[in-house]
Amino acid sequence: MRFSPPLRMSVTRRGEKERRLGAFIGQHLADAQRDAPRPGNQIRLIARSVDSPVVKAIAALAPEIAAGGHSLRLIVAQVDRDALARDWVLADTGALECEVRWARNPRLIEAHEQLVLGPSACWTGDSMRRDPAKCDAYESFIGDSAEAAGSASASFERLWMASEPLLGPQPVVLRDPGQPAATTPRC
C-alpha cells in the first residue's frame, strides 16, 4: 500500500544540516514532554557512521533525550570497531541509554539515513553512500504522520534484527568528543 505523507523536503548545505536536525529533534522532545511524557520511548536511528550529522545532532541533545526518558537504538553502516569503542561518547552532562548495531550487509550503503523520533515524527536524509561532508544534502522532515513513522519504524526493526550487536544496552557516559575521556565509555 502506498501512502503520501505530508513531506517537507529540502536541500541543505552541510553547515545547516546539524542545526536543522537539532531543531527538529528538539521540537519533538518539547512536544513529547508537553503532551504526555512516556519514559521508555526509543529513538531509532540508521546512519552511515557515528560521524554522520544526524548522530552529531542526537549527541548535542543527549542530555535532553535522556532527561525525557528516551533511549537510543542506532544502526551504523560503516564502523571502525576500535575507534567506536574508544570514541563513542557524546557530551558532558548525563547518560543516555543506547544500543549500537552494525549492518554488515554492504547493500545497506544504498539506503538512506533515517531517524524515527516517535509514533508520528521521522526524518530521512541522503543515502549512506554519499559523504555527509558534501554540500547540498537531501532531507525530508515529517512531523505529523503516523503512517510514515510507522513505515520507517518497521524498516528499522527489520534491519535491527539483521544487524550485528556492537555496543549496549547500557548508559553512555556523555562528553564533548573534543575533550579527553574522563571515564571509559560503556556504550
C-alpha positions in Angstrom: 0.0 0.0 0.0 1.4 3.4 -0.9 1.0 6.4 1.3 1.5 10.1 0.7 2.7 11.7 4.0 2.9 15.4 4.3 6.5 15.9 3.2 8.8 18.8 4.0 11.7 18.0 1.6 14.6 20.3 1.3 18.2 20.5 0.1 20.5 21.7 2.9 24.1 22.9 3.0 26.3 20.9 5.3 26.7 23.7 7.9 22.9 23.9 8.3 22.2 20.2 8.5 23.1 19.6 12.1 21.3 22.8 13.2 18.1 21.9 11.3 18.2 18.3 12.7 18.8 19.6 16.2 15.8 22.0 15.9 13.5 19.1 14.6 14.6 16.8 17.3 14.3 19.5 20.0 10.8 20.4 18.8 9.8 16.7 19.0 11.2 16.4 22.5 9.4 19.5 23.7 6.1 18.3 22.2 6.5 14.8 23.7 7.2 16.3 27.1 4.3 18.7 26.9 1.8 16.2 25.5 2.4 13.1 27.6 5.9 12.2 28.8 6.3 8.5 28.5 9.6 7.2 29.8 11.0 4.3 27.8 10.4 5.8 24.3 13.0 4.8 21.9 14.6 6.9 19.2 15.6 4.8 16.2 18.4 5.9 14.0 20.1 4.5 10.9 23.3 6.4 10.0 26.3 6.0 7.8 28.6 6.2 10.8 29.0 7.9 14.2 30.4 10.9 12.3 27.1 11.5 10.5 25.4 14.9 11.1 22.3 13.2 12.4 24.3 11.3 15.0 26.0 14.6 15.9 22.6 16.3 16.3 21.5 13.5 18.6 24.7 13.8 20.6 24.2 17.5 21.1 20.8 16.8 22.5 21.7 13.7 24.5 21.1 15.3 27.9 17.6 16.4 26.9 16.9 13.0 25.3 17.9 11.2 28.5 16.0 13.6 30.7 12.9 13.0 28.7 13.1 9.2 29.4 14.1 8.3 25.8 16.7 5.7 24.8 18.6 5.4 21.5 18.9 2.4 19.2 21.5 3.1 16.4 22.4 1.1 13.4 25.6 2.1 11.5 26.6 1.1 8.0 30.3 1.8 8.4 32.2 1.3 11.6 35.8 1.2 12.9 35.4 -1.1 16.0 38.5 0.2 17.8 37.5 3.9 17.2 33.9 3.2 18.2 34.8 1.6 21.5 37.3 4.4 22.2 35.3 7.4 20.9 31.6 6.6 21.3 30.9 9.3 23.8 28.5 12.1 23.2 28.6 15.1 25.6 29.5 16.2 29.1 26.3 16.2 31.1 24.5 12.9 31.6 23.9 9.4 30.5 21.8 8.2 27.5 20.7 4.6 27.3 21.7 3.2 23.9 22.4 0.2 21.8 24.5 0.2 18.7 24.5 -2.4 15.9 26.4 -2.7 12.7 24.6 -3.5 9.5 27.2 -5.7 7.9 25.4 -6.1 4.6 27.2 -3.9 2.0 23.9 -3.3 0.2 22.8 -1.1 3.1 25.0 1.7 1.7 22.3 2.2 -0.9 19.7 3.0 1.8 19.0 6.5 3.2 19.8 7.6 6.7 16.7 7.6 8.8 15.6 8.9 12.2 12.3 7.8 13.9 11.5 10.1 16.9 8.1 8.7 17.9 4.8 7.4 16.6 4.4 10.3 14.1 7.8 12.0 13.6 10.6 10.9 11.3 13.4 12.2 9.2 15.1 10.8 6.1 18.4 12.0 4.8 20.9 11.3 2.0 21.8 7.8 1.0 24.6 6.4 3.0 26.9 6.1 0.0 27.1 9.9 -0.1 29.7 11.6 2.1 27.9 13.6 4.8 30.5 16.3 4.5 29.4 17.2 0.9 27.1 20.1 0.3 23.5 20.1 -0.9 22.3 17.2 1.1 18.8 15.8 0.7 16.5 15.8 3.7 12.8 15.0 4.4 11.2 16.1 7.7 7.9 14.5 8.6 6.5 15.9 11.8 2.9 14.6 11.9 2.4 11.3 10.0 1.8 8.1 11.9 1.8 6.2 8.7 5.2 7.5 7.6 6.8 7.0 11.1 5.2 3.5 11.3 6.7 2.5 8.0 10.1 3.9 9.0 9.9 2.0 12.3 9.0 -1.3 10.6 12.0 -1.0 8.2 14.3 -0.1 11.2 13.1 -3.2 13.1 13.8 -5.5 10.2 17.3 -4.1 9.7 17.9 -4.2 13.5 17.2 -7.9 13.6 19.7 -8.5 10.7 22.4 -6.3 12.2 25.3 -7.4 14.4 25.4 -6.0 18.0 28.3 -3.7 18.8 27.5 -1.9 22.0 24.8 -1.7 24.6 22.3 -1.8 26.1 23.9 0.4 28.8 24.2 4.1 29.6 26.7 6.1 27.6 29.0 8.4 29.5 28.4 11.6 27.8 31.1 14.2 27.0 32.2 16.5 24.3 34.1 14.5 21.6 36.9 17.1 21.6 37.6 16.6 25.3 39.7 13.8 26.7 37.7 10.9 28.2 37.2 11.1 31.9 35.8 7.6 32.1 35.7 4.6 29.8 32.6 4.6 27.5 30.1 2.0 28.5 28.2 2.1 25.2 
